[in-house]
């Protein structure tokens, strides 16, 4: 099998992506539903964990609450080939997003409060009362800054997933077209990972995220039902 041309030092798809099914292939939907679920699950695990590595980020509730909402959400369960991730411009998928948050959010808030108490940040812990979880969730939807922060996350994960989908049928393309697709992938992933959240740069996550997507691409499982984190509570951050 031919090698995918190298473009830059930024992580790039390996030779496994030469076998990515084309969009008209019967395998397309199941394959990329797995890829999408893997990307979404990894983002929910790693991004909040890194963001809250600095305890002081809990102090600004207008940016902290949306991050907790994102952490509590579940990956999108695609039912058709044209919808493989959430879309903030689609009221139906956005409503589905918030439905996945509500059952988990109280536990996520409680875990945040427990951590803050253990770290001696009682002044911040009072901002994270599990009994106020519904009001916190409503505030994210009501405050324009918080809503924008959450939507940035949702849009960005959609771009990351859709950029991978553009690699569908990669192996059938001439080498020059493969190189252009890879260059576009790297450019768009770098752009989005640098802007996943205000004041952050998550380009460090690119290699791990691509590894998870590649593993999902190569694993012949049923979509979503067996994907990490799709039907489970939000995973705890890795050490």
Secondary structure, 3 states (H helix, E strand, C coil): CCCCCCCCCCCCCCHHHHHCCCCCCCCHHHHHHHHHHHHHHHHHHHHHHHHCCCHHHHCCHHHHHHHHHHHHCCCCCCCECCECCCCCCCHHHHHHHHHHHHHHHHHHHHHHHHHHHHCCCHHHHCCCCHHHHHHHHHHHHHCHHHHHHHHHHHHHHHHHHHHHHCCCCHHHCCHHHHHHHHHHHHHHHHHHHCCCCCCCCCHHHHHHHHHHHHHHHHCCCCCCCCCCCCCCCCCCCCC
